[in-house]
């Protein structure tokens, strides 16, 4: 079967998904929130009136009961103060990496919530009213920032700041822009300044020989363990700010976790430094630029990391198939939780296999329940990298 027939079958079966950017649902969400506040205020008013009426009917004959109630009130107050001293701070994250980092640093000292459900794709996530309320009521809110988190900025600007602390992961590291490398399908509407229209292939608008930026920050900053350690350090600082009494715990746990990340970094470095080749080929989007830059790796892929259109052109498929054959790459890579049709088609045309390389943006419900972590998924990437960079066909 040729790559063109494979591509045609894929299109006919409509197996390739298009990622949908989050819709702007904030106006009605604000209305829901305001209505909820009004209802709560009405209930409080009615309760107060009822209490006052009952108190008037009972009158002075309840003096002894009032004294007993006073004693009970004192007991309740002491109990409440004890409960308050043990109250956990609320931490909300949008996606899995910061969720897992907080889990490692804070343990059970915090109430932790991840908005993205296990198994969901982060690029098609849309917040629910419950998610908005969780953000508003949180003590610490951690999100990625960048194009796919515009909805977060809109929500934060619409609600009172209060005492909530927020952290954007893209503010924790030195960021780079997404780039189009040779063979990638060009996203419609991108302006590349010095790159003329005639540099693109007419069948799908591929980039030319040169790598060039798409003028959008690559937001997948956690894919490098070096960056992950920097993010962990900032998360530790903001947790201490929100919960000063837990400083010793946060410091100790963060230091231990950063040691594990340093070991992981060294493992990747050892593999890359002693590899037979430096090339990765993805039949998928490529959210690993920080990883590739850190370890001196080259790559070809069907789309950049945040591509909205994930239907490949014939030219992209032909290019990737030819590259796999020319470079004798032993495996085509894909991300977890993504459609595998493109990678499978390339593998079928080249006699290779498909392997998963974890971006860790999310994990399946099964993996979540079984206790998979950022470190465990990255450890799988170490083994996959060994095979892909050193294998032969």
N, C-alpha and C positions, 0 to 999 in steps of 0.2 A: 504494500500500500504506500503510495507517495504522500509526501507532506501536504500537497494541495488537496488530495481526496480526503485525508484525515481532517484537515481544516474545514472542508466543506461539510463533512458529516457532523463535526462538532457544532457548526453553526445551525445546521438543520435540526439537530436534536436540542438546540438551545441549552446546552449544558454549561456554557460559560456565563458567569454572573457578572453583572455590573454593580459596582458598589454605589450606594446612594448616600449622598451627603446628608447630614442631619437637617431636617426641615426646621423652619423658624416657627416654633409652636409657643413662643414665650408669651404672646399677648393673652391667649386664653388661659395659660398657666397662671399668669398674674391675676386674672379674674377669679380663677378657682381659689387662689390663695387669699385674696381679699374677701371673698364670700365666706371662706372658712373662718377668718378672723371675726367677721360680723356675726356669724352664728355663735361662735364661742363667747363673744361679748354679750349677746342676748341671753345665753344660758346662764352666764355668770350673774347678770342683773336679776333674772328670775329667781335664782338660787338665793341671792342676797335678800330679796324681798320676802321670800318664804321663810328664811331663817329669822328675820326681824319680826314677822308676824307671830311665829311660834314662840319666840322669846317673850313677846308682849302678853300672850295668852297665859303663859306659865306664871309670870309675875314673881312676887317676892317669896311665894311658897317654895320656891326651888332653891333657897339659899344653901341648904345643906348639900343638895345635889350639885349646886354651883361650886361649893368648896371641894367636893369630890372631883368635879370636872377640872377644877384648877390644878389639883394634884396630878390628874391624868395628863393635863396639858403640859405640866412641867416634865413629866416622864416622857411624853411624846417629843418635847423639844430636845431633851437630852438624846433620845433615840435618833431624832432627825439630824442632830449635830454629828453624832457618831457615823450615821449613814453618809452624811455629806463629806466627812473627812475621808471616807473610803470610796467616794464616787469616782468612777473612771471617766477620763476625758474621752470624747467622741472624735474618732478620726475617720474621714471618708476619702477614698481614692477613686479615680475614674477607672483605672485599668490595673492589671495584675502586678507588674513590676513594683510600683510603690507600695501596693498592698502587701506584697511579700517582704519587702524591705522593712516596713513598719512592724510586721509580725515578728521578724527576726530581732529588731531592736527593742520593741516594747513588750513582747510576750503578751501576758494577760493583764497588763496594766491599763490597757485601753479597750474601748468598744470600737471594733474595726469593721468597716463596711466597704465593699467594692461595688460600684454602680454597674459595671459591665458584668453581666451574668456569665458564668463559665459556659464555654461553647459558642458565645456570640462573637461576631466579627466587629472589631472596634471601629472600622470605617463606616459601618452601617448602623451604629448605635444611635438611638434617639432617647433623650431623657424622659422619664415619666414624672407625673406630679409628685409621687413619693420620693423620687430622686432629688427633685428640687427642694423638698422639705428637708431631706437628709442633709443636703449641703447647707441649708440655712441654719439648721440646728447643730451643726458640727462645731467642735472646738478647733479642729485642724482639718483643712481640705487640701488635698494634693492632686494636681492634674498635670498633664503633659505640656499643654500650650501648643501653639502652632495652628495650622489651617483647620485641622479636624476638631480643634477645641474652641472654635469661635463661639459656639453655643455656650460654653462656660463663661466666657467674657461677658456675653450678653446677660446671662443670668446673674452673675456677680454684680454687674452694674445696676441691676434692677432691684436688689435687695439691700437692706441696711447692713453696713459692715459689721457692727457690733464688736464682740471680742474675738471673732473668728480669725484664725491665722491661716493664710493661704501660701502655697508653695508651687511654683511652676518648675517642672523638671528641666525644661530648656534653659532656665536661668541658672542652673547648677553647673553647667559645663560650657566649654567653647563650642558653639554650634557651627555647622557647615550647611551649605545649600544642597538640596536635592540636585542630582545631575542626570543627564541623559548620556548614556554611553552608546557606542556604535551598535546598531541593530535594534535598539529599543524603539517601540512604537511611540511616535510623537503624540503628545496630548493636544487636542485641538485648542486653538486660542492662545497658546503660549507665545510670548514675544521674546525672542532671543537676541535682540539688538543687532550684534555684528553678524549673525547667521542669516543668510538670505534664504528666501523661500526655495530657490532652486537647489539648495543643498540637500533638501529632503527628497526622499524617494516618492514618486507620485502614487505608488501603491501602499498607502498607509502612512506616509509622511515620516519615514525613519530619519533619525539623526544622521549627520554626515560622519566622516572619519573621526573628527575631533569630539572629545568629551566636552559637554558644556552644561552650564547651570540652568535650572528652570526658575530661578529667582524665588524659591520657596524654601524656608528652613526645613531641613530634614529633622523631623521631630522624634525619630526613633533612637534617642540618645542613650538608652539603657542597654543597647545591644553590645556595647563595649564594656567588659568588666572594669576597665579603668574608670570609665564614666560612672558605672554603677557605684563604685566606691565613693566618688565625689557626691553623688546623689544621696547615698546613705549618710554621709557626714552632715549634709544640710538637713536631712530629715531628723537626725539626732538633735541638732541644734533647735529646730522648731518644736520638737517634742519637749525638750527641756524648758523652752520658753512657756509652753502651755501647761506644763506639769513640773515645776521646779523640784518638788519633793522626790521625783523619780530620777533625778540627774545621775546618781551613782549607777542605777540599773541601766539607764540608756547609754552611758559612757562605756560601761563594761561590755554590754552586748554588742554595741556598734563596733568596738575595737576588735572583738572576736570575729564578727562577721566580715569586717574589712580584711582580716587575715585570710579568711577563706577565699575572698574575692582576689586577693593577691596571689594565692596559690593557683586559682583558676586562670588568672592572667598569665602566669608563668607556664602553665601547661599549654595554652594556646600559642604562646611565643615559641616554646620548644618545638611544637609541631610545625609551625610556619617556617622557622629558621632552618629546619633540617628536611624540608619537603622537596620532592622531585619537581614539583610544579607549583605555581602560585595562582592558578586560575580556578574560579568557581563559575558554573553555568547554572542559572536559575530559569526554569520554565514557569515563571511566576513573577510577582512583584519583588522588588529588592529593597527591603528596609534595613540593610546591613552596612550602610556606608561607613558608619563609625567603627564597626568591627573590621571591615576591610582596610580602612585607613590605618587603624591601630597596628595591624599585623602585616602590612605590606602586601595585601592580596589584590589581584585583579579579578574582574568579574564581567560577565555578560548576562543580561536578563531581558525578559520580555517587556517589563514596565518598571518605572521607578517606584519607590516605596509607597507613595500615597496616590498612585494613579486611580482615577475614577473609572476609566474605561479599561476593562481587562479582557477584551476580545482581541486576540492577536491578528495582525495583518499577515498576508501570505509572505511578504518580504521578511517580517520578523521571524516567522517559523523557519523559513529557508535559511536565514542567517544563523540561527541558533543550531539547527541541524548540521549545517556545514562546519560550524565551529567545534561541535562535539566530535565530529569525524576527524577534522584536521588536528585537533589537540589531543585526540585519543583520551578524552576525559571518561573515567569509568562510571560516572553516575551523574544524573541530572537532579538538581535540588529543587525543592519546593518548601513553602512554609507550612506550619501546622494550621489546621482549620481552614485551609484554602482549597479551592477547586484544583484537582490534580489532572485535569484533561490535557492541559498544555504540556506539562512535564511527561505525562504518559505517551502523548503523541510523539514527542521528541525522542523519548527512550525507545519507542517501538521502531522509529525510523532509523535509529542508530545502533540498535542492539545493546543498549545500556540498561541500567536500572534506575529507579527513582528512589531518592532518599529524602527524608524530612530534615530540615535544618531549622531549629526552633528560634523564633524571634522573641518568644516569651511575652508577647503582648496580651495573650490570654491562653487559657488551656481548657481542655474538654472537661465536662462535668465529672466524668469518670476519673480523670487525672487529678482534678481538684479534690475529690473525695479520698483518693488514695494517697494524698499528701505530697504531690509533686511540687517542687519549688523552682525558683529561678536557678539556683545552683545545680539542681538535679537535671534540669533540661539543658543547661549549658554544658554539663558534663557529657551528656549525649552528643552535643555538638563537637566536643573534643574528639570523640571516637569517630564521628562521621568525617570530620576534617582530615584525620589521619588517612582514612580510606580514600577520600576523594583526591587529596593532594599527592598520595603515594601509590595509588593503585594503577594497574596497567590493564589494557585491553588487547 
